[in-house]
Amino acid sequence: MSLKIAAFSGSLRKESYTTKLVKAFQHLAPNGVTVEIIDISQLPFINQDLEEDLPQQVKDLHNSIQNADAIILATPEYNRSYSPVLKNALDWGSRPAGQNKWDGKATVVLGCTPYNLGAFGAVNHLRQVLVYLNMHPVQQPEFYLAQAADKFDEQGNLIDEQTKKMITTLWTTFIELINKLK
Ligand SMILES: Cc1cc2nc3c(=O)[nH]c(=O)nc-3n(C[C@H](O)[C@H](O)[C@H](O)COP(=O)(O)O)c2cc1C
C-alpha cells in the first residue's frame, strides 16, 4: 500500500493544538501512508479578480490536492463554526468554477479545542460544506478532541493513550474508505 494524504490545519497559531493533532495523525499513520501538512498561511483571501492569473500559492494548493489520494481537515472552533483559514483554502480549492479539486476525495474531519465540547459546532458546519464540494468524509467514527491542552507534552507530542487509540481506529476506517472509493 502506498497512499499520499494532504493534511490541512485550520489554525495558523504557532502553538496550535489543532496542528499538533494533525502531527499526531502524521506520526501514527500506517505503513505506506505519507501525510504532508500543507501550508495554507500564505494563500491570499479568496478574490475572483485573482482567478484570471492565479497566484502561485493557489496553484501550489491545487497541485497538493490533486496529487493526494485523500484529505485530512482539522479545525479549531471559532464562535461555534470552523476556521476562516480553512474556509479560504476550501474556497480556493474549488475554483475556478467547474474545476473543483476536492471532488470525490476521501476525507477525515477533526475537531479540536482546549474546552469541553470538542469543536462540535465547527465540525458540523464544516461537514455541510463538504457535501457541496462532493467530498467523502468518514462518517463514523466522528473525531472531537476536547481538553486539548491536557493531551500534549511541552514538545507538542500527543501523550493521551485514549486519543492515540481514537486516531488508530480512525486511520483503519479512513484507509478502508480510500480503498473503497478507488
Ligand atoms: C475568534 C475565536 C473564537 C473562538 N470560539 C470558540 C468556540 O466557539 N468554541 C471553542 O471551543 N473555542 C473557541 N475559541 C477558543 C479556541 O478553541 C482556542 O483559542 C484554541 O486554542 C484555538 O485552536 P488552536 O490551538 O489550534 O489555535 C475561540 C477562539 C477565537 C480566537
The ligand as an ORCA input file, in Angstrom:
! r2SCAN-3c Opt
* xyz 0 1
  C     -12.264     34.165     17.440
  C     -12.249     32.978     18.374
  C     -13.422     32.342     18.673
  C     -13.415     31.194     19.490
  N     -14.589     30.492     19.683
  C     -14.536     29.286     20.290
  C     -15.677     28.418     20.281
  O     -16.730     28.715     19.752
  N     -15.534     27.201     20.860
  C     -14.365     26.779     21.440
  O     -14.322     25.647     21.938
  N     -13.270     27.573     21.464
  C     -13.333     28.807     20.896
  N     -12.206     29.611     20.843
  C     -11.005     29.196     21.573
  C     -10.172     28.254     20.738
  O     -10.694     26.937     20.848
  C      -8.715     28.255     21.222
  O      -8.160     29.540     21.064
  C      -7.882     27.200     20.531
  O      -6.639     27.091     21.177
  C      -7.729     27.505     19.050
  O      -7.183     26.381     18.383
  P      -5.599     26.220     18.158
  O      -4.999     25.867     19.489
  O      -5.474     25.102     17.180
  O      -5.076     27.529     17.635
  C     -12.191     30.756     20.058
  C     -11.004     31.434     19.763
  C     -11.021     32.513     18.919
  C      -9.718     33.213     18.575
*
